[in-house]
Amino acid sequence: MSNLNATPSANRLHIGIFGRRNAGKSSIINALTGQDLAIVSDIQGTTTDPVLKAMELLPLGPVVLIDTPGLDDEGALGALRVKKAFQMLNKTDIAVLVVDAGVGLTEKDREILRKIQEKEIPYVIAYNKCDRTPLSPAAEENVIHVSAATGKNIHQLKELIARCAATENIDKKIVGDLLSPGDFVVLVVPIDSAAPKGRLILPQQQTIRDILDSGAVAVTVRDTELEDTLRRLDRQPALVITDSQVFEQAAAVTPPDIPLTSFSILFARYKGDLKILTEGAAVLDELKENDTVLISEGCTHHRQCNDIGTVKLPNWIQKHTGRQLRFAFTSGTQFPDDLSPYQLVIHCGGCMLNDREMKYRLRCAKDQGIPITNYGTAIAHMKGILKRSTSIFSL
């Protein structure tokens, strides 16, 4: 179970291991971690689907290692596996291309290397099985010769991966940059049939941790307790953060001089581009009869009878537009390559997606000219409180 001290997978550095079948990708993962995390076999194609494993990897710290199928897999099923391997680039912060030193760089290797470079992903090329070759050429800046079997240069490979780690977002905050030490922040968390038993959902956990890291005070209440809590506090809170589903109720009882926003809007800024998502929300007013709206979630979960993505949002949108619309739904990794069938994409907050995956989805929509917004931004727009809930940000 998640807790406030654990690093969520979405916040971990994602290291993708790519290469042809039997290049030694799984062996490299086991050598890097010092554990038998991946199945190793001389039979080609042992790894048939991408496997993601969250763990600690020194000197990097918390990471997710992605073991991918071979890039030279064959047949119709093999082609699907290769496609999945390429899709993992959208989650990858650092790519490690594993090449059989006895074979050298093949066209399949060069194909994914071009994709890695196009997506501007920092990368390392690891020539594996160097213990079997008589001569290892001198390594270039991002090239290293290793042996997963003997452990040769594995430590140096870890150091090289660490040097590739992006640092520009290391100090990025969910809300902490808006707060001062000692500030009070009230978080509104409805407890209903959709709330997970015995715990808070991930965006709530992460926001609380960010508040505490900033030296501020988090006061967490149910929506039914917000008005009384605001009245009883001995000082005015610096901010009220609400679940999007009770946005309207929270706005009604929060005095206008107290800043108000939502978890979803905070994550729109944290993981995406709030300006693009705000502009996308305005398209709700322009939808025409029989237009199709794609509602996309980054995670998969058991849907309740009154699920926000498949039930509440479509109902609110139909009521807001006064038009008969069509809705399509995706979850998890099932984000369409082709968005042309849709007039608007409404995405979840993306708490289960890492930054690269979320920004990839935003870029897909932007490149194809399809407006995109997210749950909280869309709800705030439909309730007429988007301007208030984004006024604390510079857009």
C-alpha positions as CSV (number, residue, x, y, z in Angstrom):
1,M,0.0,0.0,0.0
2,S,1.2,3.5,-0.8
3,N,2.3,5.7,2.1
4,L,3.5,9.3,2.5
5,N,7.1,8.2,2.5
6,A,7.1,5.9,-0.5
7,T,8.1,7.4,-3.9
8,P,5.2,6.8,-6.3
9,S,6.2,5.2,-9.6
10,A,5.1,8.2,-11.5
11,N,7.7,10.3,-9.6
12,R,10.5,7.9,-10.2
13,L,13.1,8.1,-13.0
14,H,12.1,5.7,-15.7
15,I,15.0,3.8,-17.3
16,G,14.1,1.9,-20.4
17,I,16.2,-1.1,-21.5
18,F,16.0,-1.7,-25.3
19,G,17.7,-4.0,-27.8
20,R,17.5,-7.0,-30.0
21,R,16.5,-10.5,-28.8
22,N,19.4,-12.1,-26.9
23,A,21.4,-9.0,-26.7
24,G,21.3,-9.5,-22.9
25,K,18.7,-6.8,-21.8
26,S,17.4,-8.9,-18.9
27,S,20.9,-9.9,-17.9
28,I,21.9,-6.2,-17.8
29,I,18.9,-5.4,-15.5
30,N,19.9,-8.2,-13.2
31,A,23.5,-7.1,-13.2
32,L,22.5,-3.4,-12.5
33,T,20.3,-4.3,-9.6
34,G,22.3,-7.3,-8.2
35,Q,19.0,-9.2,-8.2
36,D,17.3,-11.8,-10.4
37,L,14.5,-9.4,-11.4
38,A,14.2,-10.5,-15.0
39,I,14.0,-14.0,-16.5
40,V,17.2,-14.8,-18.4
41,S,17.3,-17.5,-21.1
42,D,19.2,-18.4,-24.3
43,I,15.8,-18.8,-26.0
44,Q,15.0,-15.8,-28.1
45,G,12.0,-13.7,-27.1
46,T,11.8,-14.7,-23.5
47,T,10.6,-11.1,-22.6
48,T,7.3,-10.9,-24.5
49,D,5.8,-7.8,-22.9
50,P,7.3,-4.7,-21.3
51,V,7.9,-5.3,-17.6
52,L,8.1,-2.3,-15.2
53,K,9.8,-2.8,-11.8
54,A,10.0,0.0,-9.2
55,M,13.1,-0.2,-7.0
56,E,16.0,1.7,-5.5
57,L,19.1,1.9,-7.7
58,L,22.2,3.6,-6.4
59,P,23.5,6.2,-7.1
60,L,20.2,7.2,-8.7
61,G,17.7,6.4,-5.9
62,P,14.1,5.4,-6.6
63,V,13.7,4.3,-10.2
64,V,11.5,2.3,-12.5
65,L,13.3,-0.2,-14.7
66,I,11.5,-1.1,-18.0
67,D,12.5,-4.4,-19.6
68,T,11.2,-4.5,-23.2
69,P,10.7,-7.2,-25.9
70,G,13.4,-7.7,-28.5
71,L,13.3,-5.2,-31.4
72,D,13.8,-7.9,-34.0
73,D,10.9,-10.1,-32.9
74,E,9.1,-11.8,-35.8
75,G,5.6,-12.6,-37.1
76,A,2.3,-10.8,-36.4
77,L,2.6,-11.2,-32.7
78,G,6.2,-10.2,-32.7
79,A,5.3,-7.0,-34.5
80,L,2.8,-6.1,-31.8
81,R,5.6,-6.8,-29.2
82,V,8.0,-4.5,-31.0
83,K,5.2,-1.8,-31.1
84,K,4.9,-2.1,-27.4
85,A,8.6,-1.7,-26.9
86,F,8.6,1.5,-29.0
87,Q,5.6,2.8,-27.0
88,M,7.7,2.5,-23.8
89,L,9.8,5.3,-25.1
90,N,7.0,7.7,-24.1
91,K,7.6,6.7,-20.5
92,T,11.4,6.6,-20.7
93,D,13.5,9.3,-19.0
94,I,16.8,7.6,-19.8
95,A,17.2,4.9,-22.5
96,V,19.8,2.1,-22.4
97,L,20.3,0.5,-25.8
98,V,21.9,-3.0,-25.2
99,V,23.9,-4.2,-28.2
100,D,25.5,-7.6,-28.6
101,A,29.2,-6.7,-28.8
102,G,29.8,-9.7,-31.1
103,V,27.2,-8.6,-33.5
104,G,27.5,-4.8,-33.4
105,L,24.9,-2.1,-34.1
106,T,22.2,-3.4,-36.4
107,E,19.6,-1.6,-38.4
108,K,17.0,-2.5,-35.7
109,D,19.2,-0.9,-33.1
110,R,19.7,2.2,-35.3
111,E,15.9,2.5,-35.8
112,I,15.1,2.8,-32.2
113,L,18.2,5.0,-31.6
114,R,16.8,7.4,-34.1
115,K,13.5,7.4,-32.2
116,I,15.3,8.0,-28.9
117,Q,17.2,11.0,-30.5
118,E,14.0,12.4,-32.0
119,K,12.3,12.3,-28.6
120,E,15.4,13.9,-27.1
121,I,15.7,11.2,-24.5
122,P,19.2,11.0,-22.8
123,Y,20.7,7.6,-23.7
124,V,23.5,5.1,-23.2
125,I,24.7,2.4,-25.6
126,A,25.9,-0.6,-23.7
127,Y,27.8,-3.2,-25.8
128,N,27.2,-6.3,-23.8
129,K,29.1,-9.6,-23.8
130,C,32.4,-7.9,-24.2
131,D,34.0,-10.8,-22.4
132,R,33.4,-12.9,-25.5
133,T,35.0,-10.5,-28.0
134,P,38.8,-10.2,-28.4
135,L,38.8,-6.4,-28.6
136,S,36.6,-3.7,-27.1
137,P,36.8,-0.4,-28.9
138,A,37.4,2.7,-26.8
139,A,34.1,4.0,-25.4
140,E,32.7,7.3,-26.5
141,E,30.9,9.7,-24.1
142,N,27.6,7.8,-24.0
143,V,29.0,4.3,-25.1
144,I,30.3,1.7,-22.7
145,H,31.4,-1.9,-23.1
146,V,30.2,-4.2,-20.4
147,S,29.7,-7.9,-19.5
148,A,26.5,-8.8,-17.6
149,A,28.0,-12.3,-17.1
150,T,31.3,-11.2,-15.4
151,G,30.1,-7.8,-14.0
152,K,32.8,-5.9,-16.0
153,N,32.0,-2.2,-16.1
154,I,28.5,-2.6,-14.6
155,H,29.3,0.0,-11.9
156,Q,30.6,2.4,-14.6
157,L,27.3,1.8,-16.5
158,K,25.4,2.9,-13.4
159,E,27.5,6.0,-13.1
160,L,27.0,6.8,-16.8
161,I,23.2,6.4,-16.4
162,A,23.3,8.7,-13.4
163,R,25.1,11.3,-15.4
164,C,22.3,11.2,-18.0
165,A,19.6,11.8,-15.3
166,A,17.7,15.0,-16.0
167,T,17.9,17.5,-13.1
168,E,15.8,20.4,-14.5
169,N,12.7,19.3,-12.6
170,I,14.3,18.1,-9.4
171,D,12.9,21.1,-7.4
172,K,9.5,21.2,-9.1
173,K,6.6,21.5,-6.6
174,I,2.9,20.6,-6.7
175,V,1.9,23.5,-4.5
176,G,4.9,24.2,-2.3
177,D,6.2,27.1,-4.4
178,L,2.9,29.0,-3.6
179,L,3.3,28.6,0.2
180,S,5.4,30.0,3.0
181,P,6.4,28.1,6.2
182,G,3.6,28.1,8.7
183,D,0.8,28.7,6.1
184,F,-2.4,26.8,6.6
185,V,-3.8,24.8,3.6
186,V,-7.2,23.2,3.8
187,L,-7.7,20.1,1.6
188,V,-11.3,19.0,0.8
189,V,-11.5,15.2,0.4
190,P,-15.0,13.8,-0.1
191,I,-15.5,10.3,1.4
192,D,-18.1,8.5,-0.7
193,S,-18.6,5.1,-2.3
194,A,-15.8,5.8,-4.9
195,A,-13.2,6.6,-2.2
196,P,-10.6,3.8,-1.6
197,K,-11.2,2.1,1.7
198,G,-8.8,3.1,4.5
199,R,-6.6,5.4,2.4
200,L,-6.3,8.6,0.4
201,I,-5.9,8.6,-3.4
202,L,-2.4,9.4,-4.8
203,P,-2.9,13.1,-5.7
204,Q,-4.1,13.8,-2.2
205,Q,-1.2,11.9,-0.7
206,Q,1.4,13.7,-2.9
207,T,-0.1,17.1,-2.2
208,I,-0.1,16.6,1.5
209,R,3.6,15.5,1.4
210,D,4.5,18.6,-0.7
211,I,2.7,20.9,1.8
212,L,4.6,19.3,4.7
213,D,7.9,19.5,2.9
214,S,7.3,23.2,2.5
215,G,6.8,23.7,6.2
216,A,3.2,24.5,5.8
217,V,0.2,22.9,7.7
218,A,-2.2,20.6,6.0
219,V,-5.8,20.5,7.3
220,T,-7.8,17.7,5.7
221,V,-11.6,17.7,5.9
222,R,-14.6,16.2,4.1
223,D,-16.6,18.5,1.9
224,T,-19.4,18.5,4.5
225,E,-17.0,19.9,7.1
226,L,-15.4,22.6,5.1
227,E,-17.6,25.6,6.1
228,D,-17.4,24.8,9.8
229,T,-13.6,24.3,9.5
230,L,-13.0,27.6,7.9
231,R,-15.1,29.3,10.6
232,R,-13.2,27.7,13.4
233,L,-9.6,28.2,12.2
234,D,-7.9,31.0,14.1
235,R,-6.3,32.3,10.9
236,Q,-7.2,32.5,7.3
237,P,-5.8,29.7,5.2
238,A,-3.4,30.5,2.4
239,L,-5.2,28.1,0.1
240,V,-8.2,25.7,-0.2
241,I,-7.6,22.7,-2.4
242,T,-10.7,20.7,-3.3
243,D,-11.5,17.4,-5.1
244,S,-13.0,18.4,-8.5
245,Q,-16.2,16.5,-7.8
246,V,-17.2,18.9,-5.0
247,F,-15.7,22.1,-6.7
248,E,-19.1,23.9,-6.8
249,Q,-19.9,23.2,-3.1
250,A,-16.4,24.2,-2.0
251,A,-16.6,27.4,-4.0
252,A,-19.9,28.3,-2.4
253,V,-18.6,28.1,1.2
254,T,-15.1,29.4,0.7
255,P,-15.0,33.2,1.0
256,P,-13.8,35.0,-2.2
257,D,-10.7,36.4,-0.6
258,I,-9.4,32.9,0.1
259,P,-7.6,31.3,-2.9
260,L,-9.3,28.2,-4.1
261,T,-8.1,25.5,-6.6
262,S,-8.3,21.7,-7.1
263,F,-6.0,18.8,-7.0
264,S,-6.6,18.2,-10.7
265,I,-5.7,21.8,-11.6
266,L,-2.5,21.5,-9.5
267,F,-1.5,18.4,-11.4
268,A,-2.3,20.1,-14.7
269,R,0.4,22.6,-13.8
270,Y,2.7,20.0,-12.2
271,K,2.7,17.5,-15.0
272,G,1.5,19.3,-18.1
273,D,0.7,22.7,-19.4
274,L,-2.0,24.5,-17.5
275,K,-2.4,27.2,-20.2
276,I,-3.1,24.5,-22.9
277,L,-5.5,22.7,-20.7
278,T,-7.3,25.9,-19.8
279,E,-7.7,26.8,-23.5
280,G,-9.0,23.3,-24.1
281,A,-11.7,23.6,-21.5
282,A,-13.1,26.6,-23.4
283,V,-13.8,24.3,-26.3
284,L,-16.6,22.8,-24.2
285,D,-18.7,25.8,-25.2
286,E,-18.1,25.2,-28.9
287,L,-19.0,21.5,-29.2
288,K,-21.6,20.7,-31.9
289,E,-24.3,18.0,-32.1
290,N,-22.8,14.5,-32.4
291,D,-19.2,15.6,-31.7
292,T,-17.1,13.0,-30.1
293,V,-15.2,13.6,-26.8
294,L,-12.4,11.3,-25.7
295,I,-12.2,10.8,-21.9
296,S,-8.8,9.3,-21.1
297,E,-7.5,8.0,-17.7
298,G,-3.8,7.3,-17.0
299,C,-4.6,4.3,-14.7
300,T,-6.9,1.3,-14.7
301,H,-9.2,0.7,-11.7
302,H,-12.5,-0.9,-10.9
303,R,-15.2,1.5,-11.9
304,Q,-18.0,2.3,-9.5
305,C,-21.6,2.7,-10.5
306,N,-21.2,6.5,-10.4
307,D,-17.7,6.7,-11.8
308,I,-16.5,10.2,-12.6
309,G,-14.9,9.5,-15.9
310,T,-17.5,7.3,-17.5
311,V,-20.7,8.6,-15.8
312,K,-20.4,12.0,-14.0
313,L,-18.3,13.8,-16.6
314,P,-20.4,12.8,-19.6
315,N,-23.6,13.8,-17.8
316,W,-22.1,17.2,-16.8
317,I,-20.9,17.8,-20.3
318,Q,-24.2,16.9,-21.9
319,K,-26.0,19.3,-19.5
320,H,-23.5,22.1,-20.0
321,T,-23.6,21.9,-23.8
322,G,-27.2,21.1,-24.2
323,R,-26.2,18.9,-27.2
324,Q,-26.2,15.2,-27.8
325,L,-22.6,14.1,-27.9
326,R,-20.6,10.9,-28.4
327,F,-18.1,9.7,-25.8
328,A,-15.1,7.4,-26.1
329,F,-13.0,6.1,-23.2
330,T,-9.5,4.9,-22.8
331,S,-7.4,3.9,-19.7
332,G,-3.9,3.0,-18.8
333,T,-1.5,2.9,-21.7
334,Q,-4.3,2.9,-24.3
335,F,-3.9,6.5,-25.5
336,P,-4.7,6.6,-29.3
337,D,-2.0,7.5,-31.8
338,D,-4.7,9.0,-34.0
339,L,-6.9,11.7,-32.3
340,S,-8.6,12.9,-35.4
341,P,-11.9,11.2,-34.6
342,Y,-12.3,13.5,-31.5
343,Q,-13.2,17.1,-31.2
344,L,-11.9,17.3,-27.6
345,V,-9.8,15.2,-25.3
346,I,-10.4,15.3,-21.5
347,H,-7.7,13.6,-19.5
348,C,-7.4,12.7,-15.9
349,G,-4.9,14.5,-13.6
350,G,-2.2,12.0,-14.7
351,C,-1.0,11.2,-11.1
352,M,-0.1,7.6,-12.3
353,L,1.8,8.8,-15.3
354,N,5.3,10.2,-15.3
355,D,6.0,13.7,-16.7
356,R,7.3,12.4,-20.0
357,E,4.2,10.3,-20.7
358,M,1.9,13.1,-19.7
359,K,3.7,15.7,-21.9
360,Y,3.8,13.2,-24.8
361,R,0.0,13.0,-24.7
362,L,-0.3,16.7,-24.6
363,R,2.1,17.0,-27.5
364,C,0.1,14.4,-29.5
365,A,-3.0,16.5,-29.1
366,K,-1.2,19.8,-29.9
367,D,0.5,18.3,-33.0
368,Q,-2.8,17.0,-34.4
369,G,-4.7,20.2,-33.6
370,I,-7.1,18.5,-31.1
371,P,-8.0,20.6,-28.0
372,I,-7.1,18.8,-24.7
373,T,-8.1,19.6,-21.1
374,N,-8.3,17.6,-17.9
375,Y,-11.0,16.7,-15.4
376,G,-10.6,19.5,-12.9
377,T,-10.1,22.2,-15.4
378,A,-13.1,21.1,-17.4
379,I,-15.3,20.9,-14.3
380,A,-14.2,24.4,-13.1
381,H,-15.0,25.8,-16.5
382,M,-18.5,24.2,-16.5
383,K,-19.1,25.5,-13.0
384,G,-18.0,29.0,-13.9
385,I,-15.1,29.1,-11.4
386,L,-12.1,28.4,-13.6
387,K,-10.9,32.0,-13.5
388,R,-11.0,32.0,-9.7
389,S,-9.3,28.5,-9.4
390,T,-6.4,29.5,-11.7
391,S,-5.9,33.1,-10.5
392,I,-3.0,32.0,-8.2
393,F,-1.0,30.9,-11.2
394,S,0.8,32.9,-13.9
395,L,-0.8,31.8,-17.2
